[in-house]
Amino acid sequence: MRDFQRRLTNGFYALVSLPATAMGFALSIQISALSWLLTTRYHLDIHQVGIVWAAGPLAGIVGQVIIGFISDRVWFWGGRRRPFILLGGTLAALMLLALPNIDVIDGILGAGHLLVVATAIALTLDLAINISFNPTRSVIADLTPEGEARTKGYTWMQTISGFFGVLAYVIGALAGNDVLIYAGVIAVFAFSVVPILFVTEERQLQAGPQEGGGGKGEGKTAWGELFRVYAAHALSWIGVQTMFVYIIAFIQTKMDLSADPRETGVVISISFAILNTVGFLLPAPVLEPLALRFGRVRVHMAAVAIMSAGYFAIVSAGTTPLALYMLMAVLGIGWASIVSLPFAIMTEKVDRSRMGFFMGIFNLSVVLPQLFVSLVLGKVILEAQDKSIIFVISGVALALSAAGWLLVREPHAGRLAQPVAGGGH
């Protein structure tokens, strides 16, 4: 084990965050470019776009749970999470390379079914991301002690990942989505493969104090609390995913833009760049100290409530690019919390020796809402004359999520304030 890992330095937190950053970067590219590519280059309607997006949640339902379960129990290539991060990162890079070449691949295969080929590529990309996302998040919990260090690990993860997410949207806005995709191929591969070779995983993971130690603590996993966390988190993702997938329909019908499809792509890229700028600036310097003072659950609930208010503000006032950009900054407060604090909250309610499995189950509170958004809400939004319904749905979902977090108990104060320094990790 290298000294920077043993001492839990900031360099260690940054390095161990890079694999998750790679998957987040790939996801940012997908969010920024996929709907744009499918509607403007391949001329699919909004309902067909929803079908393509449904491939990701389907991959996540299978991929993250199974990979999490397996990665808790195997050991090869010098780790339990490392093999899946290396394989998933490589495959994700290859599928990003395929995105702007869907029509070429369709022609080579002689399929003549663009929707089928697009869905297959999106499914493979999401499967690759899901193969890696669980291990990249689980390895942070594996290598950090509970308490302040665990919170710091996940807030650093979001800070680093969010920065590169913003970079993705800036590249998309300034240089175009094609340049973004090809830059992503390099970044996703490098961030997945290189950092994981410089950290040391423990071969045996013991159950944390909550489970009574000894590695046999599943019976003491706080299942009731866990399901409340899952439910509240799922509601927030219904709102967020509705925005990610269908914002293009809102922009096209509510804003007076030119007929050039590139202008719509620029508005989307700038909007998500602002969202993610706030999302990466807040977690480590703002959310982490607030969580230590007031509690993770309370801080997260407040951030989600602010995001809900921001969605309703877009319905009433977000009809120009400038207004949308300003309100995206408000949404970023909730986004910063959604992608950081729930991980720290969840990991202290489960058996540490089965972290991959529980992280996979936790992912269901993301992918099942995504599936619901693609397969159910897509038809609702397609048939609605007023596309403001997109942000009405998002606002209601986030309000219900904030209410759901009221039912989740804060971790014990003593454990939350545990010192960062600790042996063996």
C-alpha positions in Angstrom: 0.0 0.0 0.0 1.4 3.4 -1.0 1.9 6.0 1.7 -0.6 8.5 0.2 -3.3 5.8 0.5 -2.4 4.9 4.1 -2.5 8.6 5.1 -5.7 9.3 3.2 -4.2 12.4 1.5 -6.1 14.7 -0.8 -4.1 13.2 -3.6 -5.4 9.8 -2.7 -9.0 11.0 -2.7 -8.5 12.6 -6.1 -6.9 9.5 -7.6 -9.5 7.1 -6.3 -12.2 9.4 -7.7 -10.9 9.2 -11.3 -12.5 5.8 -12.2 -15.9 7.1 -11.2 -15.1 10.3 -13.1 -14.5 8.3 -16.2 -17.9 6.7 -16.0 -19.5 10.1 -15.2 -17.7 11.6 -18.2 -19.1 8.9 -20.4 -22.6 9.5 -19.0 -22.2 13.2 -19.5 -21.4 12.6 -23.1 -24.4 10.4 -23.4 -26.7 13.0 -21.8 -25.3 15.9 -23.9 -25.1 14.1 -27.3 -27.4 11.1 -27.5 -30.8 12.8 -27.8 -29.3 15.4 -30.0 -27.7 12.9 -32.3 -30.8 10.7 -32.6 -33.2 13.6 -33.3 -31.1 15.8 -35.6 -28.8 13.4 -37.4 -30.8 10.2 -37.4 -34.3 11.8 -37.4 -35.9 9.7 -34.7 -39.0 11.2 -33.0 -39.0 11.9 -29.2 -40.8 8.6 -28.4 -38.2 6.6 -30.3 -35.5 8.5 -28.4 -37.1 7.4 -25.2 -37.0 3.8 -26.3 -33.2 4.1 -27.0 -32.7 5.7 -23.5 -34.6 2.7 -22.0 -31.7 0.5 -22.9 -29.6 2.0 -20.2 -31.8 1.3 -17.2 -32.4 -2.2 -18.5 -28.6 -2.7 -18.6 -28.3 -1.2 -15.1 -30.9 -3.5 -13.5 -28.9 -6.5 -14.5 -25.4 -5.1 -14.7 -24.9 -3.3 -11.4 -26.5 -5.8 -9.1 -24.8 -8.8 -10.6 -21.4 -7.1 -10.9 -21.7 -5.8 -7.4 -22.6 -9.2 -6.1 -19.7 -10.9 -8.0 -17.1 -8.2 -7.1 -17.7 -8.8 -3.4 -16.6 -12.4 -3.8 -13.9 -12.6 -6.5 -10.2 -11.7 -6.5 -8.2 -11.5 -9.7 -5.8 -9.1 -11.4 -4.9 -7.9 -7.9 -8.4 -6.7 -6.8 -12.1 -7.3 -6.5 -13.2 -4.1 -8.1 -10.2 -3.5 -10.4 -11.0 -6.1 -13.1 -14.5 -4.8 -13.7 -13.3 -1.2 -13.8 -10.7 -2.1 -16.4 -13.1 -4.1 -18.6 -16.0 -1.7 -18.3 -13.9 1.4 -19.0 -12.4 -0.1 -22.1 -15.8 -1.2 -23.4 -17.3 2.2 -22.6 -14.6 4.0 -24.6 -15.3 1.7 -27.6 -19.0 2.3 -27.5 -18.5 6.1 -27.3 -16.5 5.7 -30.5 -19.5 4.0 -32.1 -22.0 6.7 -31.2 -21.4 9.2 -34.0 -21.0 6.3 -36.4 -24.4 4.5 -35.9 -25.4 5.0 -39.5 -22.0 3.6 -40.7 -22.3 0.6 -38.5 -25.9 0.1 -39.7 -24.6 0.2 -43.3 -21.8 -2.3 -42.6 -24.1 -4.7 -40.9 -26.7 -4.3 -43.7 -29.4 -4.1 -41.0 -31.5 -1.3 -42.4 -32.9 -0.7 -38.9 -31.3 2.4 -37.5 -33.4 2.3 -34.3 -32.3 -1.3 -33.6 -28.6 -0.5 -34.1 -28.8 2.7 -32.0 -30.5 0.8 -29.2 -27.9 -1.9 -29.3 -25.1 0.6 -29.1 -26.8 2.5 -26.3 -27.4 -0.7 -24.5 -23.8 -1.8 -24.8 -22.5 1.6 -23.7 -24.8 1.6 -20.6 -23.9 -2.0 -19.8 -20.2 -1.0 -19.9 -20.9 2.0 -17.7 -22.8 -0.1 -15.3 -20.1 -2.8 -15.2 -17.8 -0.1 -14.0 -20.0 2.4 -12.1 -20.7 0.0 -9.2 -17.0 -1.0 -8.6 -15.8 2.6 -9.0 -18.2 3.7 -6.2 -17.8 0.7 -4.1 -14.0 0.9 -4.1 -14.3 4.4 -2.4 -16.2 2.8 0.4 -13.8 -0.1 0.5 -10.8 2.1 1.0 -12.2 4.7 3.5 -13.3 4.3 7.1 -16.9 5.3 8.1 -17.7 8.8 9.1 -16.0 12.0 7.9 -13.6 10.1 5.7 -16.4 8.3 3.9 -18.3 11.6 3.3 -15.1 13.2 2.1 -14.5 10.3 -0.3 -17.9 10.8 -2.0 -17.8 14.5 -2.0 -14.4 14.4 -3.6 -15.8 11.9 -6.1 -18.5 14.4 -7.1 -16.1 17.4 -7.2 -13.6 15.6 -9.6 -16.3 13.9 -11.6 -18.4 17.1 -11.7 -15.5 19.1 -13.0 -15.0 16.8 -15.9 -18.7 16.7 -16.5 -18.7 20.4 -16.9 -15.7 20.1 -19.2 -17.7 17.7 -21.3 -20.6 20.2 -21.7 -18.2 23.1 -22.4 -16.4 21.0 -25.1 -19.8 20.2 -26.6 -20.9 23.8 -26.6 -17.7 25.3 -28.0 -16.4 22.5 -30.3 -19.5 20.4 -31.0 -20.7 17.1 -29.8 -18.5 15.1 -32.3 -15.3 16.6 -30.8 -16.7 15.9 -27.3 -17.3 12.2 -28.1 -13.9 11.6 -29.5 -12.2 13.5 -26.6 -14.3 11.3 -24.3 -13.0 8.1 -25.8 -9.5 9.0 -24.7 -10.5 10.4 -21.3 -12.7 7.4 -20.3 -10.1 4.9 -21.2 -7.3 6.7 -19.4 -9.2 7.5 -16.2 -10.5 4.0 -15.9 -7.3 2.1 -16.5 -4.4 4.2 -15.0 -5.6 5.2 -11.5 -6.9 1.9 -10.4 -3.4 0.4 -10.9 -2.0 2.8 -8.1 -4.3 1.9 -5.3 -4.3 -1.3 -3.2 -7.5 -3.1 -2.3 -7.8 -5.2 0.8 -8.4 -8.9 0.1 -10.7 -9.3 3.1 -13.4 -6.7 4.0 -14.8 -6.8 7.4 -18.3 -5.7 8.3 -18.4 -2.2 9.8 -19.3 -1.3 13.4 -22.9 -1.0 12.6 -23.1 -4.7 11.8 -21.1 -5.8 14.8 -17.9 -6.7 13.0 -16.6 -10.1 12.0 -17.9 -9.9 8.4 -21.3 -11.5 9.3 -23.4 -8.5 9.8 -26.0 -8.8 7.1 -28.7 -9.6 9.6 -28.1 -6.1 11.2 -28.2 -4.2 8.0 -30.7 -1.4 8.5 -33.2 -2.7 5.9 -36.1 -0.4 6.9 -33.9 2.7 6.7 -32.3 1.4 3.5 -35.7 1.1 1.7 -36.6 4.6 2.8 -33.3 5.8 1.3 -34.0 3.9 -1.9 -37.5 5.3 -2.2 -36.5 8.9 -1.6 -33.6 8.7 -4.0 -35.7 7.1 -6.7 -38.2 10.0 -6.6 -35.4 12.5 -7.1 -34.1 10.5 -10.1 -37.5 10.5 -11.8 -37.3 14.3 -11.8 -33.7 14.5 -12.9 -34.0 11.9 -15.7 -37.1 13.5 -17.1 -35.1 16.7 -17.5 -32.1 14.9 -19.0 -34.0 13.0 -21.7 -36.7 15.4 -22.6 -35.3 18.9 -22.1 -34.7 19.1 -25.9 -38.5 19.0 -26.5 -39.0 21.9 -24.0 -36.3 24.0 -25.7 -37.6 23.3 -29.2 -41.2 24.3 -28.4 -40.7 27.0 -25.8 -37.7 29.0 -27.1 -37.5 31.2 -30.2 -34.3 29.7 -31.7 -33.2 29.4 -35.3 -33.8 26.3 -37.4 -30.2 25.3 -37.1 -30.2 22.2 -34.9 -26.7 23.1 -33.6 -28.2 26.0 -31.7 -30.4 23.7 -29.7 -27.4 21.5 -29.0 -25.5 24.5 -27.7 -28.3 25.5 -25.4 -28.4 22.0 -24.0 -24.7 21.8 -23.5 -24.5 25.2 -21.8 -27.4 24.4 -19.5 -25.8 21.1 -18.4 -22.4 22.8 -18.1 -23.9 25.3 -15.6 -25.8 22.5 -13.7 -22.6 20.5 -13.3 -20.5 23.5 -12.5 -22.5 24.1 -9.4 -22.7 20.4 -9.0 -18.9 20.0 -8.7 -18.2 23.3 -6.8 -20.5 22.6 -3.9 -19.9 19.1 -2.5 -16.4 19.3 -0.9 -16.2 22.9 0.2 -19.9 23.5 1.0 -22.0 20.3 1.4 -19.3 18.4 3.4 -18.9 20.9 6.2 -22.7 21.6 6.2 -23.3 17.8 6.5 -20.9 17.5 9.4 -22.6 20.4 11.2 -26.3 19.7 10.5 -26.3 16.1 9.3 -26.2 14.6 5.8 -29.9 13.8 5.6 -31.0 17.3 6.6 -28.6 19.0 4.2 -29.6 16.6 1.3 -33.3 17.2 2.0 -32.9 20.9 1.8 -30.9 20.7 -1.4 -33.5 18.5 -3.0 -36.3 20.9 -2.0 -34.4 23.8 -3.6 -34.1 21.8 -6.8 -37.8 21.2 -6.8 -38.4 25.0 -6.5 -36.0 25.5 -9.4 -38.0 23.2 -11.7 -41.2 25.0 -11.0 -39.5 28.3 -11.7 -38.4 27.0 -15.2 -42.1 26.3 -15.9 -43.0 29.9 -15.2 -39.9 31.8 -16.4 -37.5 29.5 -18.3 -38.5 30.5 -21.8 -35.3 32.1 -22.9 -31.8 30.6 -22.9 -30.6 33.1 -20.3 -33.4 32.4 -17.9 -32.8 28.7 -18.3 -29.1 29.1 -17.6 -29.8 31.1 -14.4 -32.3 28.5 -13.1 -29.9 25.7 -14.0 -27.6 27.1 -11.4 -30.4 26.7 -8.8 -30.9 23.1 -9.9 -27.2 22.5 -9.5 -27.6 22.8 -5.7 -29.8 19.7 -5.6 -27.8 17.9 -8.3 -24.6 18.4 -6.2 -26.2 16.7 -3.3 -28.0 13.9 -5.3 -24.7 12.6 -6.7 -22.7 12.7 -3.5 -24.5 12.6 -0.1 -26.9 9.7 -0.7 -23.9 7.4 -1.3 -22.3 8.3 2.1 -25.7 7.9 3.8 -26.4 4.5 2.2 -23.0 3.0 2.8 -23.3 3.4 6.6 -26.5 1.5 6.8 -25.2 -1.8 5.2 -22.8 -4.6 5.7 -19.4 -3.3 4.5 -18.3 -6.7 3.4 -21.1 -6.8 0.9 -20.8 -3.2 -0.3 -20.8 -4.1 -4.0 -24.1 -6.0 -3.7 -25.8 -3.2 -1.8 -24.4 -0.6 -4.1 -25.9 -2.5 -7.0 -29.3 -2.6 -5.2 -28.9 1.1 -4.5 -28.5 1.6 -8.2 -32.0 0.2 -8.8 -33.2 3.4 -7.2 -31.7 5.2 -10.2 -32.3 2.8 -13.1 -35.9 1.9 -12.3 -36.9 5.5 -12.3 -34.9 5.9 -15.6 -36.9 3.1 -17.1 -40.2 4.6 -15.9 -39.2 7.9 -17.4 -38.4 6.3 -20.8 -41.2 3.9 -21.1 -44.1 5.7 -19.4 -43.4 9.4 -19.3 -42.2 9.5 -22.9 -45.7 8.8 -24.1 -47.2 11.4 -21.7 -44.8 14.1 -22.9 -45.2 13.2 -26.5 -49.0 13.6 -26.3 -48.9 16.8 -24.2 -49.3 20.0 -26.2 -47.5 22.1 -23.5 -44.0 20.7 -23.0 -43.8 22.6 -19.7 -45.1 19.3 -18.3 -41.5 18.1 -18.4 -40.5 20.4 -15.6 -43.9 20.1 -13.7 -43.2 16.3 -13.5 -39.6 17.0 -12.4 -40.7 19.5 -9.7 -43.3 17.3 -8.2 -40.9 14.3 -8.1 -38.3 16.3 -6.3 -40.8 17.7 -3.8 -41.9 14.2 -3.0 -38.3 13.1 -2.7 -37.6 15.9 -0.1 -40.6 14.7 1.8 -39.3 11.1 1.7 -36.0 12.1 3.2 -37.8 13.3 6.3 -38.4 9.6 7.1 -34.6 8.8 7.0 -32.7 9.0 10.3 -29.4 10.8 10.6 -26.3 8.6 11.4 -25.1 8.8 15.0 -23.3 12.1 15.5 -20.2 10.5 16.9 -19.7 8.3 13.9 -20.4 11.2 11.5 -17.6 13.2 13.1 -15.1 10.3 13.1 -11.5 11.6 12.3 -10.2 11.2 8.8 -7.0 9.5 9.8 -7.3 5.8 10.5 -5.3 2.7 10.3 -5.2 0.1 7.6 -7.1 1.9 4.8 
